[in-house]
Amino acid sequence: MVNWLNKALSDVIHFIIDSDDYQTCLRLKEKMRNNSSLMKLIEDLKKTQKEYVKSGYDPSFLDKLKQVEEELYQIPIYVIYMEHLENVNQMISYVQDDLNDYFYHLCN
């Protein structure tokens, strides 16, 4: 049973890794790393998100957050990357939900 479960999980992981969406994410991420202005915007976004959360969701950070997001969504490679990343995350979430249901029913 354990071997079967490990094999099945390995197959799912390989399916996701081999997917066009995941492979596209990897290629685009590498291209984005070579764009210093894009990487600066992404770092600004991460920093502002952290500040926003640490502040207890202080609305004063929200305008800056929206501004940086708007700038990023004007860059086509970022938009395409985020679309593919969303698809990858949906695949992972689907698997996670199924595994949670499986183990819930197994244990209850």
N, C-alpha and C positions, 0 to 999 in steps of 0.2 A: 504493500500500500504506500509506504513512504517513498520507495523508489519510483512508483508510478506518479505520485504527487510531485516529486522533484523533477521528473521528466516533463510533466505537463507544464509546470511553472517555467522551466527552462525554455520550452517551446513558445510559451507566451512572451517571455522576455525577448527571445530572438525574433519573434514576429514583429514586435514593436521596434526593436533596433533596426531590423531590415526594412521597415516601412519607408515609403517615399517621404512621408512627412518628417520622420526623424532624421533621415539622411539629408533632407533639404535644410533642416534646422542646423545640422552640423556644418554644412557648406556655407550657409548664410552667416552663421556665428563667426566663422573664420574670416569671412570677408568684412564683417562689421568690426572685428578686432583691428583691422588695418586702417580704419577710419577714426582718427583721433577725436574729431569733433563729435561724432556719433557716440563714441565711448564716453566722452565727457558728459554728454546729455544723459546717457544711461546712468552714469555715476551720480549725477545731480538728482535724477529721479529716485534712485535708491536712498540717497542721503535724505532727501525731502520726505520720502515715505517713512523712514525711520523717525525723523523728527516729528512728523505728524502723529505717529502712533505713540511715541514717548510723551508727547504733549497732552495726551488724553484726547486726541482728535480735535485740537484747537483749530477753529475755522481759519485763523490767520495763516496757517500753513496750506490750506486747501487751494487758495488762489495760485500759489507758487507751484503746487503739485499739478494743477490743471494746466498751467502754462507750459511746464516742462513736457507733460504728456502730449499737448497739442503740437509742440515743436517736434517731438519724436514721430508723431503720426503724420507729419509732413514729409517724412523720409521713406521712400518706397521700400527699400530693403528691410527696414525695421517693421513696416506694416506686414510685409510678406512673411517675415520671420515669425511675428506674433501670431499670424493666422495658422501657420504650420505648428507652432508650439502649442496652440490651443487644441489642435487635433490630436497631438501626441498626449497632452494632458487628459483629454477626453478618453483616449484608449486606456491610459493608466487608471483613471477613475473608474471606468467600466470594469476593469479587472479587479480593482480593489473592492468595489461594491459586490461583485460576484463572490469573491473570496470571503468577505465579511458575512454574506448570507450563508455560504456553505458552512463555515465554521460555527456560525450561530445555530443553525439547524442541527449540526453534528453534536454540539454541546448541550442543546436544550431539548 
